[in-house]
Amino acid sequence: MPRKIKKLAVFTSGGDSPGMNAAIRSVVRTCAYHNIECFGVYRGYQGLMEGDFEPMNARSVRGIINKGGTILKSARSKDFRTKEGRQKAFDKLVEAEIDAIVAIGGDGTFTGAMIFNQEFDFPVMGIPGTIDNDIVGTSHTLGFDTALNTVVDAIDKIRDTASSHNRLFFVEVMGRDVGHIALNVGIAGGAEEILIPEEDLGLERLVDSLNRSRTSGKSSSIVVVAEGDKIGKNIFELKDYVDENMEGYDVRVSVLGHMQRGGPPSCFDRVLASRMGVKAVESLMEGKTNYMVGLIDGKMELTPLDNAIKGKTKINLELLRVSDIMST
Ligand code: F6P
């Protein structure tokens, strides 16, 4: 018989992402639906260690489904990486008689949850929230879809000014280790070239591609660069390289930065967050622990946290080919 969950805590941790609030709302309301007491923990693991949590009910989460960021705040806690830190968090949970936690975040958040579960046999469930879409076990992480729409909107605007002045723009998008944002927005924004960490295209190919664009009659160009791209030069060095080695280009750089993580979540992210919250709470009620909820083939599925953390998401080769053909 699974241990009955009477009290549950939810928190957000790591980099925020649009849809986190919708997920908090879903967890809180699913708890209310099942008569489980729910606590909201502030500042992720840091708040857990400090006992910074308070009861939440269905009304505490009104008016947040459409809000970016996270009402529970987020943090990257160094102390929770220590055994003493985790012991403090466990003590606070025991003191408040909390039976399970739902952790909303990315791979760092899940690593913490998994270790905590192993050390204290404490029930944990993960909800993947990061704009990077770099978690195995879900086709979409919370915030990815919203970030794509935000970035495409920005690229459309950059294109207006790029074409007015016949300029080449290097646009840097987020993606420390992965190029999912870059690849998708590159296609959707009509980029001439997309530089991602998974593929080392080399400078020569970039130069060839720009020359081809020029001779085929293009007067302005957009190159999307993922921040973790491995071409060996940062975006400003890329500009310098083109300035120094290619004739006739008027180059500008635009680093989109943290605006990509803000803004109201898309309809897709709100629905996904609502589904994930329900699945997370009900899975804990069934006695499941140490899993992450995710979207696989349109259905809510569970993936062991270990697999979610250790696995590496693969770049979609079909999208890569489409982007090649589109930049002809
Ligand atoms: O959330 C992941 C991410 O968006 C990365 O793509 C990016 O490198 C990082 O966050 C930036 O994090 P910070 O908020 O710590 O600057």
Residues whose N, C-alpha, C, O or C-beta is under 5 A from the ligand:
A	BS01	F6P	G15 D16 T130 I131 D132 M174 G175 R176
